[in-house]
C-alpha cells in the first residue's frame, strides 16, 4: 500500500505558474514522507486573485529556486507512483506546464482525483471542496497552504480506503467506478519568455 498526494499553489494563470508544492507519501495508515517548497515561478507578474487565495506574494519567492532545481526531488517521489490531487486536472496541468516550460524529462505515473472520489462516497455533503470534505471527515488544516492541502488530500484517500475496506488505491478507484489516468505532457506548449 503506497500512494502520493500533491497540491500546487499558483502565482497566476499561465505557463510555469507554480509558486509552491506539497507532496506527501502514505502507506494507507500514516504519512511516511513529506516534501514542501516555495518556488520562483517563470514570471513574477503575480495575479491578485491568486495572492488573495494562497497568501503567497512575489517577495515570498523572490529568492527561491525555479522549478528545475526541485525536479529531482519531485520526480523521485512521483515516478511510478499512484498520485492523488483534489481537482486533479488543475494540479496535473500545473505539473505538465512546469515540465514543458522548462523542457524537463518525462515522468510516468497514474493519478486519481479526490473530488470525484468524495462525490462517489459521500454524495450528501453540501459540496466537495477540499476544506469541506476533509473537515467533515475530521481533518483540521490550513486551506490553500500546499503541504496542508496535500495532507488533507491524503487523509481523504485514507478514509475512503477504510470505508470501502479496499486493499489498494487501484481497487478503491475500481470499486467507485473510476479509472486511474496516465499523466501526460503536451510538449507543443512551448516555454514562454517572461520577466
SEMAR-145113 format. One record per residue (C-alpha): x, y, z; residue in one letter; residue number from 1. Coordinates in Angstrom, 3 decimals, always signed. Each point is the difference from the previous one (the first is absolute). Layout:
<torti c1="X" c2="Y" c3="Z" rest="A" nr="NUM"/>
...
END
This chain:
<torti c1="+0.000" c2="+0.000" c3="+0.000" rest="X" nr="1"/>
<torti c1="+1.554" c2="+3.247" c3="-1.149" rest="X" nr="2"/>
<torti c1="-1.359" c2="+3.162" c3="-1.544" rest="X" nr="3"/>
<torti c1="+0.938" c2="+3.648" c3="-0.367" rest="X" nr="4"/>
<torti c1="-2.073" c2="+3.150" c3="+0.467" rest="X" nr="5"/>
<torti c1="+1.066" c2="+3.340" c3="-1.457" rest="X" nr="6"/>
<torti c1="-1.142" c2="+3.597" c3="-0.048" rest="X" nr="7"/>
<torti c1="+1.241" c2="+2.990" c3="-1.975" rest="X" nr="8"/>
<torti c1="-0.597" c2="+3.658" c3="+0.742" rest="X" nr="9"/>
<torti c1="+0.368" c2="+2.362" c3="-2.942" rest="X" nr="10"/>
<torti c1="+1.098" c2="+3.587" c3="-0.599" rest="X" nr="11"/>
<torti c1="-2.130" c2="+0.722" c3="-3.082" rest="X" nr="12"/>
<torti c1="-1.858" c2="-1.715" c3="-2.830" rest="X" nr="13"/>
<torti c1="+2.525" c2="-1.107" c3="-2.593" rest="X" nr="14"/>
<torti c1="+3.120" c2="-2.099" c3="-0.670" rest="X" nr="15"/>
<torti c1="+2.509" c2="-0.675" c3="+2.772" rest="X" nr="16"/>
<torti c1="-2.300" c2="+1.493" c3="+2.636" rest="X" nr="17"/>
<torti c1="+0.789" c2="-2.270" c3="+2.976" rest="X" nr="18"/>
<torti c1="+1.065" c2="+1.960" c3="+3.074" rest="X" nr="19"/>
<torti c1="-0.190" c2="-2.812" c3="+2.560" rest="X" nr="20"/>
<torti c1="-0.391" c2="-3.763" c3="+0.072" rest="X" nr="21"/>
<torti c1="-0.800" c2="-2.480" c3="+2.734" rest="X" nr="22"/>
<torti c1="+0.498" c2="-3.756" c3="-0.420" rest="X" nr="23"/>
<torti c1="-0.860" c2="-2.678" c3="+2.550" rest="X" nr="24"/>
<torti c1="+0.549" c2="-3.745" c3="-0.202" rest="X" nr="25"/>
<torti c1="-2.323" c2="-2.358" c3="+1.880" rest="X" nr="26"/>
<torti c1="-0.140" c2="-3.693" c3="+0.802" rest="X" nr="27"/>
<torti c1="-3.766" c2="+0.204" c3="+0.513" rest="X" nr="28"/>
<torti c1="+0.317" c2="+0.297" c3="+3.768" rest="X" nr="29"/>
<torti c1="+2.333" c2="+2.955" c3="+0.397" rest="X" nr="30"/>
<torti c1="+2.117" c2="+2.470" c3="-1.925" rest="X" nr="31"/>
<torti c1="+3.489" c2="-1.400" c3="-0.493" rest="X" nr="32"/>
<torti c1="+1.645" c2="+2.914" c3="-1.843" rest="X" nr="33"/>
<torti c1="-0.672" c2="+3.706" c3="-0.505" rest="X" nr="34"/>
<torti c1="+1.544" c2="+2.503" c3="-2.384" rest="X" nr="35"/>
<torti c1="-0.806" c2="+3.705" c3="-0.344" rest="X" nr="36"/>
<torti c1="+1.584" c2="+3.001" c3="-1.635" rest="X" nr="37"/>
<torti c1="-0.763" c2="+3.495" c3="-1.158" rest="X" nr="38"/>
<torti c1="+0.868" c2="+0.400" c3="-3.693" rest="X" nr="39"/>
<torti c1="+1.091" c2="+2.992" c3="-2.086" rest="X" nr="40"/>
<torti c1="-2.497" c2="-0.066" c3="-2.910" rest="X" nr="41"/>
<torti c1="+0.867" c2="+0.660" c3="-3.627" rest="X" nr="42"/>
<torti c1="-1.506" c2="+3.487" c3="+0.234" rest="X" nr="43"/>
<torti c1="-0.111" c2="+2.317" c3="+3.001" rest="X" nr="44"/>
<torti c1="-3.212" c2="+1.640" c3="-1.228" rest="X" nr="45"/>
<torti c1="-2.145" c2="-1.384" c3="+2.825" rest="X" nr="46"/>
<torti c1="-3.769" c2="+0.034" c3="-0.355" rest="X" nr="47"/>
<torti c1="-1.820" c2="+1.797" c3="+2.820" rest="X" nr="48"/>
<torti c1="-2.647" c2="-2.732" c3="+0.141" rest="X" nr="49"/>
<torti c1="+2.614" c2="-2.713" c3="+0.440" rest="X" nr="50"/>
<torti c1="+1.748" c2="+1.990" c3="+2.726" rest="X" nr="51"/>
<torti c1="-3.308" c2="+0.480" c3="+1.810" rest="X" nr="52"/>
<torti c1="-0.678" c2="-3.746" c3="-0.061" rest="X" nr="53"/>
<torti c1="+3.388" c2="-1.379" c3="+1.058" rest="X" nr="54"/>
<torti c1="+1.665" c2="+2.975" c3="+1.692" rest="X" nr="55"/>
<torti c1="+3.205" c2="-0.414" c3="-2.018" rest="X" nr="56"/>
<torti c1="+1.473" c2="+3.260" c3="-1.340" rest="X" nr="57"/>
<torti c1="+2.976" c2="+0.736" c3="-2.300" rest="X" nr="58"/>
<torti c1="+2.230" c2="+0.913" c3="+2.937" rest="X" nr="59"/>
<torti c1="-0.658" c2="-3.441" c3="+1.550" rest="X" nr="60"/>
<torti c1="+1.553" c2="-1.819" c3="-2.957" rest="X" nr="61"/>
<torti c1="+2.439" c2="+2.604" c3="-1.326" rest="X" nr="62"/>
<torti c1="+3.025" c2="-1.864" c3="+1.372" rest="X" nr="63"/>
<torti c1="-1.304" c2="-3.527" c3="-0.600" rest="X" nr="64"/>
<torti c1="+1.205" c2="-2.320" c3="-2.753" rest="X" nr="65"/>
<torti c1="-2.024" c2="-0.626" c3="-3.145" rest="X" nr="66"/>
<torti c1="-1.765" c2="-3.303" c3="-0.633" rest="X" nr="67"/>
<torti c1="+2.947" c2="-1.841" c3="-1.659" rest="X" nr="68"/>
<torti c1="+2.035" c2="+0.274" c3="+3.219" rest="X" nr="69"/>
<torti c1="-2.575" c2="-2.211" c3="+1.728" rest="X" nr="70"/>
<torti c1="-0.639" c2="-2.370" c3="-2.888" rest="X" nr="71"/>
<torti c1="+2.107" c2="-2.897" c3="+1.304" rest="X" nr="72"/>
<torti c1="-1.785" c2="+0.040" c3="+3.390" rest="X" nr="73"/>
<torti c1="-3.404" c2="+0.220" c3="-1.665" rest="X" nr="74"/>
<torti c1="+0.610" c2="-2.594" c3="-2.715" rest="X" nr="75"/>
<torti c1="+1.487" c2="-2.500" c3="+2.462" rest="X" nr="76"/>
<torti c1="-3.175" c2="+0.129" c3="+2.069" rest="X" nr="77"/>
<torti c1="-2.506" c2="-0.117" c3="-2.864" rest="X" nr="78"/>
<torti c1="+1.620" c2="-2.373" c3="-2.520" rest="X" nr="79"/>
<torti c1="-1.929" c2="-3.276" c3="-0.205" rest="X" nr="80"/>
<torti c1="-2.357" c2="+0.986" c3="+2.822" rest="X" nr="81"/>
<torti c1="-3.735" c2="+0.405" c3="+0.351" rest="X" nr="82"/>
<torti c1="-0.583" c2="+3.691" c3="+0.606" rest="X" nr="83"/>
<torti c1="-3.106" c2="+1.746" c3="+1.301" rest="X" nr="84"/>
<torti c1="-1.001" c2="+3.650" c3="-0.098" rest="X" nr="85"/>
<torti c1="-3.223" c2="+1.820" c3="+0.826" rest="X" nr="86"/>
<torti c1="-1.226" c2="+1.236" c3="-3.378" rest="X" nr="87"/>
<torti c1="+2.843" c2="-1.945" c3="-1.597" rest="X" nr="88"/>
<torti c1="-0.438" c2="+1.578" c3="-3.421" rest="X" nr="89"/>
<torti c1="+1.253" c2="+3.296" c3="+1.442" rest="X" nr="90"/>
<torti c1="+3.054" c2="-1.402" c3="+1.798" rest="X" nr="91"/>
<torti c1="+0.964" c2="-2.302" c3="-2.877" rest="X" nr="92"/>
<torti c1="-0.288" c2="+2.993" c3="-2.339" rest="X" nr="93"/>
<torti c1="+2.332" c2="+2.052" c3="+2.184" rest="X" nr="94"/>
<torti c1="+2.514" c2="-2.859" c3="+0.122" rest="X" nr="95"/>
<torti c1="-0.175" c2="-0.614" c3="-3.755" rest="X" nr="96"/>
<torti c1="+0.386" c2="+3.713" c3="-0.683" rest="X" nr="97"/>
<torti c1="+3.118" c2="+0.212" c3="+2.191" rest="X" nr="98"/>
<torti c1="+1.559" c2="-3.024" c3="-1.690" rest="X" nr="99"/>
<torti c1="-0.743" c2="+1.358" c3="-3.479" rest="X" nr="100"/>
<torti c1="+0.985" c2="+3.593" c3="+0.833" rest="X" nr="101"/>
<torti c1="+3.429" c2="-1.032" c3="+1.270" rest="X" nr="102"/>
<torti c1="+0.432" c2="-2.912" c3="-2.450" rest="X" nr="103"/>
<torti c1="+0.449" c2="-2.542" c3="+2.796" rest="X" nr="104"/>
<torti c1="+0.045" c2="-3.788" c3="-0.548" rest="X" nr="105"/>
<torti c1="-3.223" c2="-1.991" c3="-0.207" rest="X" nr="106"/>
<torti c1="-1.382" c2="-1.599" c3="+3.136" rest="X" nr="107"/>
<torti c1="-2.281" c2="-3.027" c3="+0.185" rest="X" nr="108"/>
<torti c1="-2.763" c2="-0.559" c3="+2.532" rest="X" nr="109"/>
<torti c1="-3.766" c2="-0.428" c3="+0.277" rest="X" nr="110"/>
<torti c1="-2.319" c2="+2.235" c3="+1.962" rest="X" nr="111"/>
<torti c1="-3.418" c2="+0.233" c3="+1.595" rest="X" nr="112"/>
<torti c1="-2.204" c2="+2.889" c3="+1.078" rest="X" nr="113"/>
<torti c1="-1.295" c2="+0.330" c3="+3.571" rest="X" nr="114"/>
<torti c1="-2.795" c2="+2.340" c3="-1.143" rest="X" nr="115"/>
<torti c1="-1.476" c2="-2.819" c3="-2.084" rest="X" nr="116"/>
<torti c1="+0.744" c2="-2.523" c3="+2.741" rest="X" nr="117"/>
<torti c1="-1.765" c2="+2.060" c3="+2.667" rest="X" nr="118"/>
<torti c1="-3.027" c2="+0.593" c3="-2.251" rest="X" nr="119"/>
<torti c1="-0.355" c2="-3.754" c3="-0.446" rest="X" nr="120"/>
<torti c1="+0.444" c2="-0.906" c3="+3.663" rest="X" nr="121"/>
<torti c1="-1.641" c2="+2.942" c3="+1.747" rest="X" nr="122"/>
<torti c1="-2.572" c2="+1.418" c3="-2.444" rest="X" nr="123"/>
<torti c1="-2.029" c2="+1.736" c3="+2.708" rest="X" nr="124"/>
<torti c1="+2.733" c2="+2.462" c3="+1.033" rest="X" nr="125"/>
<torti c1="-1.013" c2="+3.631" c3="-0.651" rest="X" nr="126"/>
<torti c1="+2.884" c2="+0.278" c3="-2.472" rest="X" nr="127"/>
<torti c1="+3.184" c2="-1.874" c3="-0.784" rest="X" nr="128"/>
<torti c1="+2.608" c2="+2.707" c3="+0.476" rest="X" nr="129"/>
<torti c1="+3.151" c2="-1.165" c3="+1.735" rest="X" nr="130"/>
<torti c1="-0.652" c2="+1.891" c3="+3.241" rest="X" nr="131"/>
<torti c1="-3.609" c2="-1.245" c3="+0.150" rest="X" nr="132"/>
<torti c1="+0.769" c2="-3.670" c3="-0.635" rest="X" nr="133"/>
<torti c1="+3.089" c2="-0.198" c3="+2.215" rest="X" nr="134"/>
<torti c1="-1.734" c2="+2.007" c3="+2.735" rest="X" nr="135"/>
<torti c1="-3.076" c2="-2.238" c3="+0.050" rest="X" nr="136"/>
<torti c1="+2.285" c2="-3.024" c3="+0.165" rest="X" nr="137"/>
<torti c1="+1.684" c2="+1.477" c3="+3.085" rest="X" nr="138"/>
<torti c1="+3.177" c2="+1.519" c3="-1.427" rest="X" nr="139"/>
<torti c1="+0.929" c2="+3.523" c3="+1.116" rest="X" nr="140"/>
<torti c1="+2.455" c2="+1.882" c3="-2.216" rest="X" nr="141"/>
<torti c1="+1.134" c2="+3.324" c3="-1.457" rest="X" nr="142"/>
<torti c1="-1.750" c2="+0.101" c3="-3.389" rest="X" nr="143"/>
<torti c1="+1.980" c2="+1.255" c3="-3.041" rest="X" nr="144"/>
<torti c1="+3.335" c2="-0.769" c3="+1.623" rest="X" nr="145"/>
<torti c1="+1.479" c2="-2.601" c3="-2.365" rest="X" nr="146"/>
<torti c1="+1.340" c2="-2.478" c3="+2.570" rest="X" nr="147"/>
<torti c1="-3.145" c2="+0.183" c3="+2.126" rest="X" nr="148"/>
<torti c1="-2.177" c2="-0.462" c3="-3.085" rest="X" nr="149"/>
<torti c1="+2.057" c2="-3.039" c3="-1.033" rest="X" nr="150"/>
<torti c1="-0.431" c2="-1.434" c3="+3.503" rest="X" nr="151"/>
<torti c1="-3.754" c2="+0.580" c3="-0.216" rest="X" nr="152"/>
<torti c1="-0.134" c2="-1.727" c3="-3.372" rest="X" nr="153"/>
<torti c1="+1.921" c2="-2.985" c3="+1.402" rest="X" nr="154"/>
<torti c1="-2.420" c2="-0.144" c3="+2.930" rest="X" nr="155"/>
<torti c1="-3.001" c2="-0.155" c3="-2.354" rest="X" nr="156"/>
<torti c1="+1.556" c2="-2.967" c3="-1.821" rest="X" nr="157"/>
<torti c1="+0.768" c2="-1.686" c3="+3.312" rest="X" nr="158"/>
<torti c1="-3.591" c2="+0.395" c3="+1.247" rest="X" nr="159"/>
<torti c1="-1.316" c2="-1.252" c3="-3.340" rest="X" nr="160"/>
<torti c1="+2.238" c2="-3.082" c3="+0.205" rest="X" nr="161"/>
<torti c1="-1.300" c2="-0.651" c3="+3.520" rest="X" nr="162"/>
<torti c1="-3.635" c2="+0.449" c3="-0.973" rest="X" nr="163"/>
<torti c1="+0.195" c2="-2.303" c3="-3.012" rest="X" nr="164"/>
<torti c1="+2.445" c2="-2.387" c3="+1.717" rest="X" nr="165"/>
<torti c1="+2.040" c2="+0.152" c3="-3.201" rest="X" nr="166"/>
<torti c1="+3.384" c2="-1.761" c3="-0.135" rest="X" nr="167"/>
<torti c1="+1.518" c2="+2.624" c3="-2.318" rest="X" nr="168"/>
<torti c1="-0.639" c2="+3.380" c3="-1.625" rest="X" nr="169"/>
<torti c1="-0.519" c2="-1.785" c3="-3.336" rest="X" nr="170"/>
<torti c1="-2.710" c2="-2.188" c3="+1.540" rest="X" nr="171"/>
<torti c1="-1.583" c2="+3.037" c3="+1.658" rest="X" nr="172"/>
<torti c1="-0.344" c2="+1.843" c3="-3.282" rest="X" nr="173"/>
<torti c1="-1.322" c2="-3.080" c3="-1.772" rest="X" nr="174"/>
<torti c1="-2.604" c2="-0.519" c3="+2.738" rest="X" nr="175"/>
<torti c1="-1.142" c2="+3.611" c3="-0.349" rest="X" nr="176"/>
<torti c1="-0.243" c2="-0.155" c3="-3.778" rest="X" nr="177"/>
<torti c1="+3.079" c2="+2.066" c3="-0.754" rest="X" nr="178"/>
<torti c1="+3.002" c2="-0.558" c3="-2.213" rest="X" nr="179"/>
<torti c1="+3.603" c2="+0.798" c3="+0.855" rest="X" nr="180"/>
<torti c1="+1.135" c2="+2.516" c3="-2.602" rest="X" nr="181"/>
<torti c1="+3.460" c2="+0.056" c3="-1.532" rest="X" nr="182"/>
<torti c1="+1.900" c2="+3.250" c3="+0.494" rest="X" nr="183"/>
<torti c1="+0.828" c2="+1.607" c3="-3.343" rest="X" nr="184"/>
<torti c1="+1.833" c2="+3.128" c3="-1.127" rest="X" nr="185"/>
<torti c1="-0.820" c2="+2.107" c3="-3.045" rest="X" nr="186"/>
<torti c1="+3.471" c2="+0.839" c3="-1.306" rest="X" nr="187"/>
<torti c1="-1.533" c2="+2.321" c3="-2.609" rest="X" nr="188"/>
<torti c1="-0.537" c2="+2.569" c3="+2.729" rest="X" nr="189"/>
<torti c1="+3.298" c2="+1.805" c3="-0.344" rest="X" nr="190"/>
<torti c1="+1.725" c2="+1.954" c3="+2.712" rest="X" nr="191"/>
<torti c1="-1.107" c2="+3.604" c3="+0.225" rest="X" nr="192"/>
<torti c1="+2.754" c2="+2.526" c3="+0.538" rest="X" nr="193"/>
<torti c1="-1.208" c2="+2.353" c3="+2.701" rest="X" nr="194"/>
<torti c1="+1.569" c2="+2.314" c3="+2.519" rest="X" nr="195"/>
END
